[in-house]
């Protein structure tokens, strides 16, 4: 029995030493580690399929954002689903008020600030530590300085709960973007009929709801997408999905749901639900 407790004590010391050394070991490999509201957060550099340097944000084991690193590309969109969302917003071809639920690396807000001057965007991020990371490591401060979007009112950063902010909104938005995640699930209330009703009431006439629903499009993992389609299909005349992996529907991906009462030109690859 004595040997057991000695072994347990040694194991405890070794594990404690490894945990204490983990941040140093990660830094040696170019990985920055921070604690945020939703768990362990990692920032590290890599490259995309064509070799372009990118920076990734991983929160509690889930990739939340990616940004190009080279100067001149930092405000461009590295993720396909963000490009889909941007194409819908730009396709409205008029001045728009946009709400983005969830900041992360602030990829879409940076793009709108840099390339869509007709958009006035409110970004609601619940975790100030994530916004600090975006400012310091994902070029948000650089974007704000170069575009002047925060000073001229085209980009407003709000720290708070996106659902509460939406419910309290008094002026309608032309576009509401749901890019908020807790773990691997989208913002809970916005999978429900109540969420769909509240959201529709906060949209201007002809407004558009865009949601990133991260799951497969078919098979046992498609439940989040089916729930969103059902809830928003009851409230909006038109619902469509742009799958990330159209040729591999059982593969989890960032799928864009488009819900509106307006007649829109849908992005390429969109699947009409109703």
MOGI-V803855 format. One record per run of one state. SS is the DSSP state (alpha for helix, beta for strand, coil for the rest). FROM is the first residue (numbers start at 1). LEN is the number of residues. If there is no record, write none. Layout:
ss=SS from=FROM len=LEN
ss=SS from=FROM len=LEN
This chain:
ss=coil from=1 len=1
ss=alpha from=2 len=27
ss=coil from=29 len=2
ss=beta from=31 len=6
ss=coil from=37 len=2
ss=beta from=39 len=9
ss=coil from=48 len=5
ss=beta from=53 len=7
ss=coil from=60 len=2
ss=beta from=62 len=7
ss=coil from=69 len=11
ss=alpha from=80 len=12
ss=coil from=92 len=4
ss=beta from=96 len=6
ss=coil from=102 len=5
ss=alpha from=107 len=9
ss=coil from=116 len=3
ss=beta from=119 len=7
ss=coil from=126 len=2
ss=alpha from=128 len=10
ss=coil from=138 len=2
ss=alpha from=140 len=8
ss=coil from=148 len=7
ss=beta from=155 len=5
ss=coil from=160 len=2
ss=alpha from=162 len=7
ss=coil from=169 len=4
ss=beta from=173 len=6
ss=coil from=179 len=2
ss=beta from=181 len=2
ss=coil from=183 len=2
ss=beta from=185 len=2
ss=coil from=187 len=1
ss=alpha from=188 len=4
ss=coil from=192 len=1
ss=alpha from=193 len=9
ss=coil from=202 len=1
ss=beta from=203 len=13
ss=coil from=216 len=7
ss=alpha from=223 len=11
ss=coil from=234 len=4
ss=beta from=238 len=5
ss=coil from=243 len=10
ss=beta from=253 len=8
ss=coil from=261 len=9
ss=beta from=270 len=3
ss=coil from=273 len=2
